[in-house]
Amino acid sequence: MNHEKHIKDRLAVIPSNPGVYQYFDEKGTIIYIGKAKDLRKRVMSYFGKQQTGKLRVLVRRVADIKFIVVDSEYDALLLENNLIKKFQPRYNVLLKDDKSFPWICIKKEHFPRIFPTRNIIHDGSEYFGPYASVKMMNTLLDLIRQLYTVRSCNLRLKPEYIAEGRFKVCLEYHIGNCKAPCEGLQTADDYNAMIKAIRDIIRGNIQMVIRQMKTKMMAYAETLDFEKAQLLKEKVELLEKYRSKSTIVSSIIHDVDVFSLIDATSSVYVNYLKVIEGAIVQSHSIELKRKLEESAEDLLTLAITDIRWKLSSNSTEIIVPFEPSFMPEGIKITTPVRGDKKHLLDLSERNAKHFKMETEKKRSLTDPERHQKRILNQLQKDLRLPGLPEIIECFDNSNFQGDYAVAAMVQFVNAKPNKKAYRHFNIKTVEGPDDFASMEEIVYRRYHRLLNEEKPLPQLIVVDGGKGQLSAAVKSLDKLGLRGKIAIIGIAKRLEEIYFPGDSTPLYIDKRSESLKIIQQLRDEAHRFGITHHRKQFEKGTIKSELTEIEGIGFNTAQKLLWKFKSVKMIKSASLQELQSVIGQSKAQLVFNHFQHQNPQA
C-alpha cells in the first residue's frame, strides 16, 4: 500500500514537459527508462486500467518514479539513448556501445599520422567509423598509402625539433613512401593538403578528389611535365577502380542514410546504408530484442538515433520503409515507392533479411535444441495445443487429369523433417477426382495401421486444404476413436488461414510468425513429396495423358496446364496467348498445333 500511495503522489506532480522517466524497483534498481513529448500523459498511460501482459508485470514491479525534464523531444531521445546504454535496464531494448569496432584516426599533431584504432582518445584527433568490416577499413587504408606519402613513424615532428635537425630520413623516404617532413623536405602546407584529400576519401567524397587530381593532371600536361601528369593519371585510375567496387546506385543521390527494418515478433533487425555521391560507402546491421511491446516505429526511431550517433552521421535526408515515431527538425524523411531511392531501400532490406537469417542460423548451430524448443513452444501457443507438438504429420492428396489419385504424408519431429517416416498412398476406394473422400481414406489408413502396430501417434495433424478436407479427415479420426486425442488443423492456400474442427471462423497467424512458417513448410514438403510420386508413376508408364503423348511435352508441362485449365477440354479451347502465359512460347506452339491439327475448324 505504501508503494501505491508513493506512486500516486509521484504521478500527481509529473509535469507535461518533454523529458525522460525512470522506473525503479524496491531495491532502487532502474528497471525501465523511457522518453516522452509529454511526460505526464506518457507515464499515466502505464498505470491505466487496460494493461497487457508484459506491461502488467513491469508496472507491478515499479516502486518509484523519477523524471528529467529537457527542452525538446529530440533532447529526450538522445538522453534516453545514453541512459539506456549506461544502466542497461531489464525491460529496455538492449543497446550496445560497440567499443570493439575499429576506427580510422587522423591524429591531432604536426604532420598527422593516419592509423586504425579501437580506442578513442578525446585529444582533438579525428575518428572516422566505426567500421563493421575490418577488411573494408584495411582496404581503405591500403588505398591511402598507395595514393599519398603519409608518414608511418611516431616521431614528434615539432617545427623546432625539425629546425634543430634532430631527425634523419629513414628507409620509407628512400623507397618513396615518405617525403621526409622530419628533415624539412616536405612543407606543412603540402602535407596538410594530402590530409585534406585523405579526409574526403574516408568520408566517401571520392569523386571530388578525382576531379581535383584531373585538374592538376591537365595543368601538368599543358606545361609539358608529363612525368607528374602520368603519376596523377595512375592515381586517378586507382581511385576509380576503388570506387567501382562500391555499389553505385545513382549519381544524383549525394548524402543520405538508408534504414530498413525486418520485424520478427520477438526481435527486429535493422540495416543501415551510408550513401555518398551515389555510392554505398558503409553498411551496418543490428538486432534489437523486444522487452515489452515496443512498436516497430519506436524501435526504428531508437535504431536511427543510436546508429547515427555512433557513426557521427550528419545526413539531412533519411530513407525509411515507414515513418518512425519521431525525428528531429531539419531531417527530411523519405519513404519511396519507386525509383533509385526505392532500389536503395530494397537493397537495405535484403541486407537486413540476410543478417536475420545469419543470426538465427548461428543460434540454431550453437544451440539447436533450444531453437527447436522455442519454435514448438510458439506453435503450441499460437494453435492453443494441450502439449508440445513434437511429432507433426501433414497430408496432401492430388490427381493427374482427374485420375491417378495419390496422396502423400510427411512427418516432422521437433520441427525438423523426418524423411524416414514419409509415406505415399495410392487411393484405393475412391473413383474419380474426390479430394474429400481421398483425404478420409488416407487418414483412416495411416492411423488404423499405427494403432494396430502400437506405434506412437503424432501430437498434431495438418491437412492441406480448407474446411472440406479437414472435415473429411476428422471423420476418420471419429471412426478410430481418436477425436480429441490428436490435435488436427487445416491450412487453406488462398490466405493461409488455419481451420479448426467445428469452427467456421479461421485463425490468421501473423505472417512473420515461425508457427506459420513451419506449417507452410510442412504443407510444401507434402506437396513436393506427392508430386515426386506422380512423376515416378509417369516415368513407369502408369500415368498416360493425351497431353504427354504430344512430342516435346512431358509430365511437368502437362501438370502446369492442368493446374491452370483444369481439363484437356479447356486446354483444347485455349488460345495460343493463354497457353504461352503458362508454359512459354515454344511448348505452347506444340500444344496449340497438335489440337488445331485434330480439329482444323476450331
C-alpha positions as CSV (number, residue, x, y, z in Angstrom):
1,M,0.0,0.0,0.0
2,N,2.9,2.4,0.8
3,H,4.2,1.8,-2.7
4,E,0.8,2.5,-4.2
5,K,0.5,5.8,-2.3
6,H,4.0,6.8,-3.2
7,I,3.4,6.1,-6.9
8,K,0.1,8.1,-6.8
9,D,2.0,11.0,-5.2
10,R,4.7,10.9,-7.9
11,L,2.1,10.7,-10.7
12,A,0.4,13.8,-9.3
13,V,3.5,16.0,-9.7
14,I,4.8,14.8,-13.1
15,P,4.9,17.8,-15.5
16,S,3.6,17.9,-19.1
17,N,7.1,18.7,-20.5
18,P,9.4,16.7,-22.8
19,G,11.7,14.5,-20.8
20,V,12.9,11.1,-19.7
21,Y,11.2,9.0,-17.0
22,Q,12.9,6.2,-14.9
23,Y,11.1,3.3,-13.1
24,F,12.8,1.8,-10.0
25,D,12.1,-1.4,-8.2
26,E,12.1,-2.0,-4.4
27,K,15.9,-2.3,-4.3
28,G,16.3,1.1,-6.1
29,T,17.5,-0.5,-9.4
30,I,16.4,1.2,-12.6
31,I,14.2,-1.4,-14.5
32,Y,12.9,0.9,-17.3
33,I,13.8,4.2,-19.0
34,G,11.6,5.9,-21.5
35,K,11.2,9.2,-23.3
36,A,8.1,11.4,-23.9
37,K,7.0,14.5,-25.5
38,D,4.5,14.9,-22.7
39,L,5.8,13.2,-19.5
40,R,2.5,13.3,-17.7
41,K,0.5,11.7,-20.4
42,R,3.0,9.0,-21.2
43,V,3.7,7.9,-17.6
44,M,0.0,8.0,-16.7
45,S,-0.7,5.6,-19.6
46,Y,1.3,2.9,-17.9
47,F,-0.9,3.0,-14.9
48,G,-4.3,2.9,-16.6
49,K,-6.8,0.1,-16.4
50,Q,-6.0,-1.5,-19.8
51,Q,-2.6,-3.2,-19.4
52,T,-1.3,-6.0,-21.5
53,G,0.7,-9.0,-20.0
54,K,4.2,-7.6,-20.2
55,L,3.2,-4.1,-19.1
56,R,1.3,-5.5,-16.2
57,V,4.4,-7.3,-14.9
58,L,6.5,-4.1,-15.3
59,V,4.0,-1.9,-13.5
60,R,3.7,-4.3,-10.6
61,R,7.5,-4.0,-10.0
62,V,7.6,-0.2,-10.1
63,A,8.3,1.2,-6.6
64,D,9.4,4.6,-7.5
65,I,9.4,7.0,-10.5
66,K,11.9,9.8,-11.3
67,F,12.0,12.1,-14.3
68,I,14.3,14.5,-16.1
69,V,12.8,17.5,-17.9
70,V,14.6,18.6,-21.1
71,D,14.0,21.3,-23.8
72,S,12.7,19.2,-26.7
73,E,11.6,15.7,-27.7
74,Y,14.9,15.2,-29.6
75,D,16.9,16.0,-26.4
76,A,14.8,13.4,-24.6
77,L,15.6,10.9,-27.3
78,L,19.3,11.4,-27.0
79,L,19.2,11.4,-23.2
80,E,17.2,8.2,-23.2
81,N,19.7,6.6,-25.6
82,N,22.6,7.5,-23.3
83,L,20.9,6.4,-20.1
84,I,19.9,3.0,-21.5
85,K,23.5,2.3,-22.5
86,K,24.7,3.3,-19.1
87,F,22.3,1.4,-16.9
88,Q,21.0,-1.4,-19.2
89,P,17.6,-1.7,-17.6
90,R,16.0,-5.1,-17.6
91,Y,12.9,-4.1,-19.5
92,N,14.5,-1.9,-22.1
93,V,15.7,-2.9,-25.6
94,L,19.4,-3.7,-25.3
95,L,21.7,-1.1,-26.8
96,K,25.5,-1.7,-27.1
97,D,28.1,1.0,-27.4
98,D,30.1,-1.0,-30.0
99,K,33.5,-0.1,-28.4
100,S,35.1,-3.1,-30.1
101,F,34.6,-1.7,-33.6
102,P,37.7,-0.2,-35.3
103,W,38.0,3.4,-36.3
104,I,40.4,5.3,-38.6
105,C,42.2,8.0,-36.7
106,I,43.8,11.2,-38.1
107,K,46.0,12.2,-35.2
108,K,46.0,15.8,-34.0
109,E,49.7,16.6,-34.3
110,H,52.2,18.2,-36.6
111,F,52.2,16.2,-39.8
112,P,49.3,14.0,-38.7
113,R,49.6,10.2,-38.8
114,I,46.7,8.0,-40.0
115,F,46.2,4.6,-38.4
116,P,43.5,2.2,-37.3
117,T,42.4,2.0,-33.6
118,R,39.8,0.6,-31.3
119,N,40.4,3.2,-28.5
120,I,39.0,6.7,-28.9
121,I,41.1,9.3,-27.0
122,H,39.5,12.7,-26.7
123,D,42.5,14.8,-27.6
124,G,41.1,16.6,-30.6
125,S,42.1,13.9,-33.1
126,E,39.6,13.0,-35.8
127,Y,38.0,9.5,-35.8
128,F,36.1,8.0,-38.7
129,G,33.9,4.9,-38.3
130,P,33.2,2.6,-36.7
131,Y,33.8,0.1,-39.4
132,A,31.7,-3.1,-39.1
133,S,34.1,-4.7,-41.5
134,V,37.8,-4.6,-40.7
135,K,38.6,-5.8,-44.2
136,M,36.8,-2.7,-45.7
137,M,38.8,-0.4,-43.3
138,N,42.1,-2.0,-44.3
139,T,41.3,-1.8,-48.0
140,L,40.7,2.0,-47.5
141,L,44.0,2.4,-45.6
142,D,45.9,0.5,-48.3
143,L,44.4,2.8,-50.9
144,I,45.5,5.9,-48.9
145,R,49.1,4.5,-48.6
146,Q,49.2,3.9,-52.4
147,L,48.0,7.4,-53.2
148,Y,49.7,9.6,-50.6
149,T,53.1,9.6,-48.9
150,V,51.8,9.8,-45.3
151,R,54.4,9.2,-42.7
152,S,54.2,5.9,-40.7
153,C,56.7,6.8,-37.9
154,N,55.7,8.0,-34.5
155,L,58.2,10.8,-34.1
156,R,57.2,14.1,-32.5
157,L,57.7,16.4,-35.5
158,K,57.5,19.8,-33.8
159,P,58.8,22.6,-36.0
160,E,61.6,23.5,-33.5
161,Y,62.8,19.9,-33.4
162,I,62.9,19.7,-37.2
163,A,64.8,23.1,-37.3
164,E,67.3,21.7,-34.8
165,G,68.0,18.7,-37.1
166,R,67.1,16.1,-34.5
167,F,65.8,13.6,-37.1
168,K,67.3,11.7,-40.1
169,V,65.5,10.2,-43.1
170,C,64.6,6.5,-42.9
171,L,64.1,3.7,-45.4
172,E,60.5,4.9,-46.1
173,Y,62.0,8.0,-47.7
174,H,64.4,6.1,-49.8
175,I,61.8,3.7,-51.2
176,G,59.4,6.6,-52.0
177,N,56.8,6.1,-49.3
178,C,57.5,9.3,-47.4
179,K,58.8,12.8,-48.4
180,A,60.7,13.2,-45.2
181,P,58.9,16.1,-43.3
182,C,61.2,15.1,-40.4
183,E,64.1,16.9,-42.2
184,G,62.0,19.7,-43.6
185,L,62.0,18.2,-47.1
186,Q,58.1,18.5,-47.2
187,T,56.3,21.6,-46.0
188,A,53.4,21.5,-43.6
189,D,51.1,23.1,-46.2
190,D,51.9,20.4,-48.7
191,Y,51.4,17.6,-46.1
192,N,48.1,19.1,-44.9
193,A,46.8,19.3,-48.5
194,M,47.3,15.5,-48.6
195,I,45.5,15.1,-45.3
196,K,42.5,17.1,-46.6
197,A,42.2,14.9,-49.7
198,I,42.5,11.8,-47.5
199,R,39.8,13.1,-45.3
200,D,37.5,13.5,-48.3
201,I,38.2,9.9,-49.4
202,I,37.5,8.5,-46.0
203,R,34.2,10.4,-45.9
204,G,33.3,8.9,-49.3
205,N,33.8,12.1,-51.4
206,I,36.0,10.2,-53.9
207,Q,34.6,12.0,-56.9
208,M,35.7,15.4,-55.6
209,V,39.3,14.1,-55.1
210,I,39.2,12.6,-58.7
211,R,38.2,16.0,-60.1
212,Q,40.9,17.8,-58.3
213,M,43.5,15.3,-59.5
214,K,42.3,15.5,-63.1
215,T,42.6,19.3,-63.0
216,K,46.2,19.1,-61.7
217,M,47.0,16.4,-64.3
218,M,45.8,18.6,-67.2
219,A,47.8,21.5,-65.8
220,Y,51.0,19.4,-65.7
221,A,50.3,18.2,-69.2
222,E,49.9,21.8,-70.5
223,T,53.3,22.7,-69.0
224,L,54.8,19.5,-70.6
225,D,55.5,18.0,-67.2
226,F,54.4,14.6,-68.4
227,E,56.1,12.6,-65.6
228,K,53.9,14.2,-62.9
229,A,50.8,14.1,-65.2
230,Q,51.4,10.3,-65.6
231,L,51.7,9.8,-61.9
232,L,48.4,11.6,-61.3
233,K,46.8,9.6,-64.0
234,E,47.7,6.4,-62.3
235,K,46.3,7.7,-59.0
236,V,43.0,8.7,-60.7
237,E,42.8,5.1,-62.2
238,L,43.4,3.7,-58.8
239,L,40.7,5.8,-57.2
240,E,38.2,5.0,-60.0
241,K,38.9,1.3,-59.6
242,Y,38.3,1.5,-55.8
243,R,35.1,3.5,-56.5
244,S,33.9,0.9,-59.0
245,K,33.9,-1.7,-56.2
246,S,31.3,0.3,-54.3
247,T,27.6,-0.3,-55.2
248,I,26.7,2.7,-57.4
249,V,23.0,3.4,-57.1
250,S,22.5,6.9,-58.6
251,S,24.7,9.8,-59.4
252,I,22.0,12.3,-58.2
253,I,21.8,10.8,-54.6
254,H,24.5,12.7,-52.7
255,D,24.4,12.2,-49.0
256,V,21.6,10.0,-47.4
257,D,21.2,7.5,-44.7
258,V,19.1,4.4,-45.5
259,F,17.4,2.3,-42.8
260,S,15.3,-0.8,-43.2
261,L,13.6,-2.9,-40.6
262,I,12.6,-6.6,-40.6
263,D,10.1,-7.4,-37.8
264,A,10.4,-10.9,-36.4
265,T,8.0,-10.6,-33.5
266,S,10.4,-11.0,-30.6
267,S,13.2,-9.1,-32.3
268,V,13.7,-6.6,-35.1
269,Y,16.6,-6.5,-37.5
270,V,17.8,-3.1,-38.8
271,N,20.2,-2.4,-41.6
272,Y,21.9,0.9,-42.3
273,L,23.4,2.0,-45.5
274,K,25.5,5.2,-45.9
275,V,25.3,6.7,-49.4
276,I,27.6,9.4,-50.6
277,E,27.7,10.6,-54.3
278,G,25.6,7.8,-55.4
279,A,27.8,5.0,-53.9
280,I,27.3,2.9,-50.8
281,V,30.3,3.5,-48.6
282,Q,29.2,1.8,-45.4
283,S,26.8,-0.8,-44.2
284,H,25.9,-1.9,-40.7
285,S,23.2,-4.2,-39.2
286,I,21.9,-4.7,-35.7
287,E,19.3,-6.7,-33.8
288,L,17.0,-5.2,-31.2
289,K,15.2,-7.5,-28.9
290,R,11.8,-6.5,-27.6
291,K,11.5,-6.4,-23.8
292,L,7.9,-5.0,-23.6
293,E,5.6,-4.4,-26.6
294,E,7.6,-1.7,-28.4
295,S,6.1,-0.8,-31.8
296,A,8.2,-1.1,-35.0
297,E,8.0,2.7,-35.3
298,D,9.5,3.2,-31.8
299,L,12.3,0.6,-32.5
300,L,13.1,2.2,-35.8
301,T,13.5,5.6,-34.1
302,L,15.7,4.1,-31.5
303,A,17.9,2.4,-34.1
304,I,18.2,5.5,-36.3
305,T,19.2,7.6,-33.3
306,D,21.7,5.1,-32.0
307,I,23.4,4.3,-35.3
308,R,23.6,7.9,-36.5
309,W,25.2,8.9,-33.1
310,K,27.7,6.1,-33.2
311,L,28.7,6.8,-36.8
312,S,28.6,10.6,-36.5
313,S,26.3,10.9,-39.4
314,N,25.1,14.4,-40.3
315,S,23.0,13.5,-43.3
316,T,19.9,15.7,-43.6
317,E,17.9,13.0,-45.5
318,I,16.9,9.6,-44.2
319,I,15.2,6.9,-46.4
320,V,13.0,4.6,-44.4
321,P,10.3,1.9,-45.2
322,F,7.7,3.8,-42.9
323,E,7.6,6.9,-40.8
324,P,9.5,6.5,-37.4
325,S,7.7,7.6,-34.3
326,F,9.8,10.7,-34.0
327,M,12.6,12.6,-35.9
328,P,14.2,16.0,-35.1
329,E,13.5,19.1,-37.1
330,G,15.7,19.6,-40.2
331,I,15.8,15.9,-41.1
332,K,13.9,15.0,-44.3
333,I,12.2,11.7,-44.1
334,T,11.6,9.8,-47.4
335,T,9.5,6.7,-47.8
336,P,10.0,6.0,-51.6
337,V,7.7,3.8,-53.6
338,R,9.7,3.7,-56.9
339,G,12.9,4.9,-58.4
340,D,16.5,4.9,-57.3
341,K,15.7,5.6,-53.6
342,K,13.3,2.6,-53.6
343,H,16.0,0.5,-55.1
344,L,18.3,1.6,-52.2
345,L,15.6,0.7,-49.7
346,D,15.1,-2.7,-51.2
347,L,18.9,-3.3,-51.1
348,S,19.0,-2.4,-47.4
349,E,16.0,-4.7,-46.7
350,R,17.8,-7.6,-48.4
351,N,20.8,-6.9,-46.2
352,A,18.6,-6.9,-43.1
353,K,17.0,-10.2,-44.1
354,H,20.4,-11.8,-44.7
355,F,21.5,-10.5,-41.3
356,K,18.4,-12.0,-39.7
357,M,19.0,-15.4,-41.4
358,E,22.6,-15.4,-40.4
359,T,21.9,-14.5,-36.8
360,E,19.2,-17.2,-36.5
361,K,21.4,-19.8,-38.2
362,K,24.2,-19.1,-35.7
363,R,21.8,-19.5,-32.8
364,S,20.5,-22.8,-34.2
365,L,24.0,-24.1,-34.7
366,T,25.2,-23.2,-31.2
367,D,22.0,-24.5,-29.5
368,P,19.8,-26.4,-31.9
369,E,17.7,-27.9,-29.1
370,R,16.8,-24.5,-27.7
371,H,16.0,-23.2,-31.1
372,Q,13.6,-26.2,-31.8
373,K,12.0,-25.9,-28.4
374,R,11.3,-22.2,-28.9
375,I,9.6,-23.0,-32.3
376,L,7.5,-25.8,-30.7
377,N,6.5,-23.5,-27.8
378,Q,5.4,-20.8,-30.2
379,L,3.4,-23.3,-32.2
380,Q,1.7,-24.7,-29.1
381,K,0.8,-21.1,-28.0
382,D,-0.5,-20.0,-31.4
383,L,-2.6,-23.1,-32.0
384,R,-3.7,-23.4,-28.4
385,L,-2.5,-27.0,-28.2
386,P,-2.6,-29.0,-24.9
387,G,1.1,-30.1,-25.3
388,L,4.2,-29.6,-27.4
389,P,3.7,-30.9,-31.0
390,E,7.0,-32.9,-31.1
391,I,5.6,-35.1,-33.9
392,I,3.6,-33.4,-36.6
393,E,2.2,-35.2,-39.7
394,C,0.8,-33.5,-42.8
395,F,-1.3,-34.9,-45.6
396,D,-1.8,-33.8,-49.2
397,N,-3.7,-35.5,-52.0
398,S,-3.7,-34.8,-55.7
399,N,-4.6,-36.3,-59.0
400,F,-3.4,-36.1,-62.6
401,Q,-6.1,-35.1,-65.2
402,G,-8.8,-36.3,-62.8
403,D,-7.4,-39.7,-62.5
404,Y,-4.4,-41.5,-60.8
405,A,-5.3,-40.1,-57.4
406,V,-2.4,-40.3,-55.0
407,A,-1.6,-38.8,-51.6
408,A,1.5,-38.0,-49.5
409,M,2.2,-37.8,-45.8
410,V,5.3,-36.1,-44.3
411,Q,6.4,-36.1,-40.7
412,F,8.3,-33.5,-38.7
413,V,10.0,-34.4,-35.4
414,N,11.0,-31.5,-33.2
415,A,10.3,-29.0,-36.1
416,K,12.6,-30.9,-38.5
417,P,11.7,-33.3,-41.4
418,N,11.9,-37.0,-40.5
419,K,12.2,-38.4,-44.1
420,K,12.3,-42.0,-42.9
421,A,8.7,-41.7,-41.9
422,Y,7.4,-40.1,-45.2
423,R,4.7,-42.2,-46.9
424,H,3.0,-42.4,-50.3
425,F,-0.6,-43.6,-50.7
426,N,-2.3,-44.9,-53.9
427,I,-6.0,-44.2,-53.4
428,K,-7.9,-47.5,-53.5
429,T,-11.6,-46.9,-52.5
430,V,-12.3,-43.6,-54.3
431,E,-13.2,-43.3,-58.0
432,G,-12.8,-40.1,-59.8
433,P,-11.4,-36.8,-58.5
434,D,-12.9,-36.6,-55.0
435,D,-10.4,-34.8,-52.7
436,F,-12.6,-35.1,-49.6
437,A,-13.1,-38.9,-49.9
438,S,-9.4,-39.4,-50.7
439,M,-8.4,-37.5,-47.6
440,E,-10.8,-39.5,-45.4
441,E,-9.3,-42.8,-46.8
442,I,-5.6,-41.9,-46.3
443,V,-6.1,-40.5,-42.8
444,Y,-8.0,-43.6,-41.8
445,R,-5.4,-46.0,-43.3
446,R,-2.5,-44.2,-41.7
447,Y,-3.8,-44.2,-38.1
448,H,-5.5,-47.5,-38.3
449,R,-2.1,-49.0,-39.1
450,L,-0.3,-47.1,-36.3
451,L,-2.9,-48.3,-33.8
452,N,-2.6,-51.9,-34.9
453,E,1.2,-51.8,-34.8
454,E,1.0,-49.9,-31.4
455,K,3.3,-47.1,-32.7
456,P,3.4,-43.6,-31.3
457,L,0.8,-41.2,-32.6
458,P,1.5,-37.6,-33.6
459,Q,0.5,-34.7,-31.4
460,L,-0.7,-32.6,-34.4
461,I,-2.1,-33.4,-37.8
462,V,-2.0,-30.8,-40.6
463,V,-4.3,-31.2,-43.6
464,D,-3.6,-29.3,-46.8
465,G,-7.0,-27.8,-47.5
466,G,-9.8,-25.9,-46.0
467,K,-13.0,-26.9,-44.1
468,G,-13.9,-29.7,-46.6
469,Q,-10.7,-31.6,-46.4
470,L,-10.5,-31.0,-42.6
471,S,-14.0,-32.4,-42.0
472,A,-13.2,-35.5,-44.1
473,A,-10.0,-36.2,-42.0
474,V,-12.0,-35.7,-38.8
475,K,-14.5,-38.4,-39.9
476,S,-11.7,-40.9,-40.0
477,L,-10.5,-39.9,-36.5
478,D,-14.0,-40.3,-35.2
479,K,-14.2,-43.9,-36.7
480,L,-10.9,-44.7,-35.0
481,G,-11.8,-43.2,-31.6
482,L,-9.0,-40.6,-31.9
483,R,-11.1,-37.4,-31.9
484,G,-9.8,-35.2,-29.2
485,K,-6.7,-37.3,-28.6
486,I,-4.8,-35.8,-31.6
487,A,-5.0,-32.1,-32.5
488,I,-5.9,-31.5,-36.1
489,I,-6.0,-28.4,-38.3
490,G,-6.4,-27.5,-42.0
491,I,-4.5,-24.8,-43.9
492,A,-6.1,-23.2,-46.9
493,K,-3.9,-22.0,-49.7
494,R,-5.6,-18.7,-50.6
495,L,-5.0,-16.6,-47.5
496,E,-3.0,-19.1,-45.4
497,E,-5.9,-19.3,-42.9
498,I,-6.0,-22.1,-40.3
499,Y,-9.2,-24.0,-39.7
500,F,-10.1,-26.0,-36.5
501,P,-12.7,-28.8,-36.4
502,G,-16.2,-27.5,-35.8
503,D,-15.2,-23.8,-36.1
504,S,-16.2,-22.0,-39.3
505,T,-14.1,-18.9,-38.4
506,P,-10.5,-19.4,-39.4
507,L,-7.4,-18.3,-37.5
508,Y,-4.9,-15.9,-39.1
509,I,-1.4,-16.3,-37.7
510,D,1.0,-13.4,-38.1
511,K,2.8,-13.8,-41.4
512,R,6.1,-13.2,-39.7
513,S,5.5,-15.9,-37.1
514,E,7.7,-19.0,-37.1
515,S,4.5,-21.0,-36.4
516,L,3.0,-20.2,-39.8
517,K,6.4,-20.8,-41.4
518,I,6.7,-24.3,-40.0
519,I,3.1,-25.1,-41.1
520,Q,3.8,-23.8,-44.6
521,Q,7.0,-25.9,-44.7
522,L,5.0,-29.0,-43.8
523,R,2.4,-28.3,-46.5
524,D,5.0,-27.5,-49.2
525,E,7.0,-30.6,-48.3
526,A,3.9,-32.8,-48.5
527,H,3.1,-31.3,-51.9
528,R,6.6,-31.8,-53.2
529,F,6.7,-35.4,-52.0
530,G,3.3,-36.1,-53.7
531,I,4.5,-34.6,-57.0
532,T,7.6,-36.8,-56.9
533,H,5.4,-39.9,-56.6
534,H,3.3,-38.7,-59.6
535,R,6.4,-38.2,-61.6
536,K,7.7,-41.7,-60.9
537,Q,4.4,-43.2,-61.9
538,F,4.5,-41.3,-65.1
539,E,8.1,-42.4,-65.8
540,K,7.0,-46.0,-65.3
541,G,4.2,-45.5,-67.8
542,T,1.4,-45.8,-65.1
543,I,0.1,-42.3,-65.9
544,K,-0.7,-41.6,-69.5
545,S,-2.3,-38.5,-70.9
546,E,-3.3,-37.1,-74.2
547,L,-1.1,-34.2,-73.3
548,T,2.0,-36.3,-72.6
549,E,1.6,-38.1,-75.9
550,I,2.4,-34.8,-77.7
551,E,6.0,-34.9,-78.7
552,G,8.1,-32.5,-76.6
553,I,5.5,-32.3,-73.8
554,G,6.5,-34.0,-70.5
555,F,4.9,-34.6,-67.2
556,N,5.7,-31.2,-65.6
557,T,4.4,-29.2,-68.6
558,A,1.2,-31.3,-68.7
559,Q,0.7,-30.8,-65.0
560,K,1.1,-27.0,-65.3
561,L,-1.5,-26.9,-68.0
562,L,-4.0,-29.0,-66.0
563,W,-3.5,-26.9,-62.8
564,K,-4.3,-23.8,-64.9
565,F,-7.1,-25.0,-67.2
566,K,-8.4,-27.9,-65.1
567,S,-9.1,-30.3,-68.0
568,V,-7.9,-31.3,-71.5
569,K,-11.1,-29.9,-73.0
570,M,-10.4,-26.4,-71.6
571,I,-6.8,-26.7,-72.9
572,K,-8.1,-27.5,-76.4
573,S,-10.2,-24.4,-76.4
574,A,-7.4,-22.1,-75.1
575,S,-5.8,-19.5,-77.3
576,L,-2.1,-19.6,-78.1
577,Q,-1.5,-16.5,-76.0
578,E,-3.2,-18.2,-73.0
579,L,-1.0,-21.3,-73.4
580,Q,2.1,-19.1,-73.7
581,S,1.4,-17.4,-70.4
582,V,1.6,-20.8,-68.7
583,I,4.3,-22.9,-70.5
584,G,6.2,-20.5,-72.7
585,Q,6.2,-19.8,-76.4
586,S,7.8,-23.0,-77.9
587,K,5.9,-25.6,-75.9
588,A,2.6,-23.6,-76.3
589,Q,3.1,-23.7,-80.0
590,L,3.5,-27.6,-79.9
591,V,0.3,-28.0,-77.9
592,F,-1.7,-25.5,-80.0
593,N,-0.6,-27.0,-83.3
594,H,-1.5,-30.6,-82.0
595,F,-5.0,-29.7,-81.2
596,Q,-5.5,-27.5,-84.2
597,H,-4.4,-30.5,-86.4
598,Q,-7.0,-32.6,-84.6
599,N,-9.7,-30.1,-85.1
600,P,-8.9,-27.9,-88.2
601,Q,-12.2,-25.9,-87.9
602,A,-11.5,-24.8,-84.4
